[in-house]
Amino acid sequence: MTNTMSEKTIDTMMEELGVDDSDFIATKIDDETSGTVLENLIQSGKSLVMTIFQRCLDALWVLVQSAFRSLIPQLFLQYATGLWLDEYAKDRGLTRYPGQFTKLTLTATKDSGVGVTLHEGDVFYIVEQEPRRYQVLSDLEVEEAETEFQFQVQALAPTEIENEVTYICSKSYNAATGLEWDCEEALPINTVVYQESEFDQVGEDKEDDDTLRERIFSLISLESIELGISLYYEQLLKTVAGVAHVVLDSVDDSDATLNFSLYGESGQLSQEVMDNALDTFNGAKMRTDKGVLTSAETLSIDITVSRTGGGADSEIISQVSDYFLSLERGEDYESCFLYDLLHDEWPEMVFRLSPQNMDLPTGKFFVPDTTVEAIS
């Protein structure tokens, strides 16, 4: 059930916003005309024009206050409704489930020797106190010799406005077998019966405010929990001797499996270190969590430094190696940062770097194979 902000809370917020005084207009007019030639005229109430003018302002003020009273609850997720709640959902990457139309296949029987023509938009309905109506989805010509035919219909909302067509998403339109059907247009058929064992499309209700709000709160809670859990496990695994870096690559929410890549200072981890890491994880994990630990593997990247001036080849190669060791594990290569490092070391050096960038696959870390060459 949708939470409702208490009137006392709304009153307090109206007061804090300065829009709670119902006599604001009258008081303001009195203050502004006090000591002027209009004072006696306003206070006596003998001026019809001024009286009407003040009443119009009073009505406008009542409208403003009403707008504020309606707006205030919408500013809070636990009270927001309708389009306001939809906007909160969008902020979290969620959308309201729009529901789904019921689509049924009807089987109709008719006399032999009589042809039948159905047009897209013809309406069939279930014979009941408040008939559920369904619209034919496509034209159909039935030969005179045929005594049975099928056609597809989609749920229509009841409407009192002539010529208005409104589809409805509601599970209440999922009609059961054996109901009595009829058509709003006169057709030369004896009976219309629904005899499908499965729906073409099962109707579902549009998501209500309470359900959408619950999904938003659940996502907020999940985001907070996931962040805390990932940080906890990352710090836990770093306590294992030999593990220098830990990256959470992915989480499978279906079975609470967390996939981690583990990195050493320089190189792949030994099986002993990986076994110790898994033992540490299993000894401290939440009962429902599962951990898949993978030792990150090296990925060679060919770096070419074409330069004029600067340090010795060995010094440049050493700087490139140090740069890649300084990268955060799981970080892609962008040449601009390496360029800045080399330029700071040798400001007078004119050089080019190749390649310009490279994406790092999951569970890998770059090890550079550096070539230094002179610009001819």
N, C-alpha and C positions, 0 to 999 in steps of 0.2 A: 504494500500500500504506500502511495506517495506520501512522503513527509510534508507537513504543512508548517510553515513558520508561524509562530504564535503572534497574535495581534499585539501583545505587549512588546515583543521584540521589534515588530515593525514600527510601533509607536515611538519606541526609544530611538530607532534609527532615523525616523522622520524628524524627531526633535534635534538629533545631532546634525542632520542636514539642513535644518532651519526651515523646513516646509511643513511644520505641524500646526501652525497658527491658522485656524479657520477664519479669523477676523483680520487677517493680514491686509487685505485690500482696504477695508474700511479704516483701519488704523493708519495705513499709509496715506490715504487721502486726507484724513484729518490732520496728520502731521504736516503734510505738504501744503495744505491750505490755511493752516493756523496763522493768524495775524495778517491774512490777506483779505481782499475784498470778497473773496469767495467763501470765507469761513461761515458767515451767517447763512448764506444761501445753501451751502452744503448741509449744515447741521439742522436747518429748519425743515429740509425735505420738501420744500415748496417748488423746487425746480424739477419739472418732469424730465427734461433732457438729462440733467445730472443724475437723477434717480435711475433712469434707464441705463445710462452709461455705467454707473456703479454696479448695477445688477449684472450687466454683461461682463464686467471685470470679475465680479464674484463668481459667476458661472465658469469663467475661464480658469480661475484659481482652483475651483473644485476639480476641474478636469486635470490640472497639473498635479494636484495632490493625489488624485486617483491613479494617475500614471506612475507616480513615485511609489505608491503602495503596491502596485502590480509589479513594478520593476525590481524592487528591493529583494524579494525572495529569489528572483531569477539570477541574481549575482552570486548565488551559492549553489554548488553542485548538488548538495543533498536536497534542495528544494526546487531546483530548476525543472522546467517541463517543456514539452513541445520543441519548437525550433531552438530555443535557448539551450536545451539539453543536447540537441543535435550538434550545436557548435562546440560544446564541451567535448563531445565524442570525437569530433573532427580533430581537435587539438591533440588527441591521443591516437590518431590514426584509425578510429573506429567510425562506422556508419550504422545507422538504424536499419535493421533488417526490414525490407519493405513488404514482406509477406509474399504469397504466391497464389495465383489464380487457380481455382479448380478447373480442370479440363476433363471432360467425360466423353466416352463414346457411347452413343445411344443406338440401340437396335430397334428399328421400326418395322411393323408389318402392315401390309396393305392388300387390297383385293387385286387379283390378277385381272389384267385388261385395263387397268387404270394407271396412267403415268403420274409421277410426282416430281415437282420441281421445288427444290429448296434454294433459297438465296442467302448469301452471306448477310448476317444481321437479323435473320428470322429468329424469333424468340420462342423457346420451349420453356415450360415451367412444371414444377411438381405440384400436383393437386393437393393443397393443404390450406390451413387457415391464413397463413402469411406466405404465399407462394415464393419459393426460391426460383429465380429466373436464370436462364442460360441462353447465350446467343450462338447461333450457328456460325462457324468459322470460315466456311467456304461454300461456294455454290455446288449443287449436286443435282444431276438429272437421273431419275430412276425410270428404267424402261417399263413398259406396260406389263411385260411378261413376268417381271420380278415381283416376288411377294414379300421379300425381306431385304432391308438395306441398313447400312450403318452410316452415321455421320458424327462429327465431333462438335461439342459445344463447350463454351467457357462461361464461368459464373458472371452474372450481372447484378449490380446493386439495385435494390428497390428504388424507384425514383418517382416523384410526383410531378416533375417538370417534363412537359411534353418534348419529345425528340432528343432528350438528353441521354447519352449513353455513358454509364459509369461502371467500370469493372470493379469487382470487389475481391479483396484477398481475405479469405476467411475459411477456417477449417469447418465451419458450420455448413458449408456448401458441398462437403464431401458426401454426396448422397449415397444411401445404402441401396442394395439390390432389392427389387420387388416393389418399388414405389410407383404410384400411378402418375403418368406424365400426360401432358396435353400441349397443344401449340396455340399461340395467340392468333395465328392465321388458320383459316379453315383448310384442312388437308383431307384428301380422300383416303384416309388410313383408319384402320380399326383400332389399333392400340399402339402405344409407344412404351417400351419397357427398357430399363437399364439392366444389362446382363453381363457387364464386364467384371472379371475377377480382380482386375487391377485398374487403378486410375491411370489415365494418360498423364495427368499431373495432379498431385495431391495438393489441395488448397491449404495454405497456412496463414495464420493471422499476422498482421503487421506487429512488429516488436513494440511493446508498450514502454512507457517511461520507466517503470520500476525495473524491468528487465534490462533495459539499456543502461540505466544508472548503476545497477549492480555490476554489469560488465566493465564500466568505466572504473569503478572503485576496485574491482578485482585486478584490473590491469595496473592501476597505480600501486596496489599492494605487491603484485608480482614483480614489478620493476624494482621496487625497493628491496624486496627479498633477494631477487637475482643478483643485484649489485652487491649486497652484503655477502651473499654466499660465495660469489666468484672471488671477491677480494679476500675472504677468509681462506678459501682453498689455495689461492695463489700464494698467500703469505705462508700458509702451512707447508706447501711443497718446497718453498724456498729454504725451509729449515733443514732439508735433506742435504747432506754433504755432497758436493759436486754439482748441485743444481743452482745455477746462477740466475736464470730467468724462467718465468712461467707465463704462458699465454693461453687464455680460454678461447679456443677456436670456435666452438659452437655448443649449443644446448639443445637436446632433443626433449621437448616438453612432454612428449607422449609417454616416455618411461623414465624421465628425470636423469638422463645420461649427459654427463659433462665431458667434453672432449678437450684435453689439454695437450699442448706441445711444451716439452721441457728442453731447456737449453743449458749447455755448459758454458764456461767462459770462452772457450774456443774449441769447438769440435763436438762430435756426437758423444752422448753419454753412454757409459758402459752398461751392460745388462745388470750388473750388481747395483748400480745407482738407481736404475729404473725399478728394480725389484724393491729396493728400500723405499722409493717414492710411493709405489703402490701400496706397500704395507702401511706407510704413514697415512696415506689417504683413507684406506679402509678402516684404520683404527680410530679415525676421528670424524668420519663422514656421518651425515644424517642417515637414518635407517633406510629411507626411500631413495637416496641418491646412488648413482652409479658413476664410476670414473673410468674413462679410457685415456691412458697416459701414453703418449708417443714421444720418443726421442727425436728432436728435430734433426734433419739431415742437411749437410752442406749442399749449396748450390753455387757452382762456379759462375762468376760473371767477369767477362773480359772487359777491362777498362783500358782505354788508350788515351794517353796524355801527349798531345802534340804541342810542343812548346819551343819558345825562344827565351833563353836566359833561365834564371832560377837556380835551384840547387842541383846536386848530383842526382843521377838516375836513382840510385839506391835510397836517397833521402825522400825523393818524391814517392817512390813505391812504398816506403815505410809510412808516409803520411796518409796515403790512400788506405793502407791496411788498418791504421789506427782509426780512420774515419769509419770504416765498416764495422769495426769492433764497438764503436761508440753508438751505433744505430740501435734503437729500441728493437727488440726481437719482434718479428712480424711486420717490420716497417719496410715499405717499398723504397726503391732507389730513385732519388731525384738528383740530377747532376748539379743543380744550382747550389745545394748545400755543400757539396764537395768542392765546387768552384770557389765558394766563399772561403773555405778552409785553406785551400792552396794559395789563394790571392793574399790572405792575411799573412801567410808564412813568407811568400815571395812577391811583394807588391809590384816589383819591376818585371816579373815574368809575364810574357804574352803566351797564352795557351788556349787550346780547345780540348773538350772532353767528349769522349764517345764510349757508350751510348748516352743519350740524354736522360733516359729513365727506363725503369724495368719494374714490373710488378712481381712481388714475392709470393709464390704459392704457399698455401697453408702448410705448416710444419717444416719449413725450410729456413735457412739463413744464408746470406750471401758470404762467399769467400772470394775476394778479388784476385784475378790473374792480371797483373798490371803491366802494360807495355808503355815505355816512355820513348818518344821519338822526336827528333828535331824537325821544326818547320823549315822546309827548304825554300 
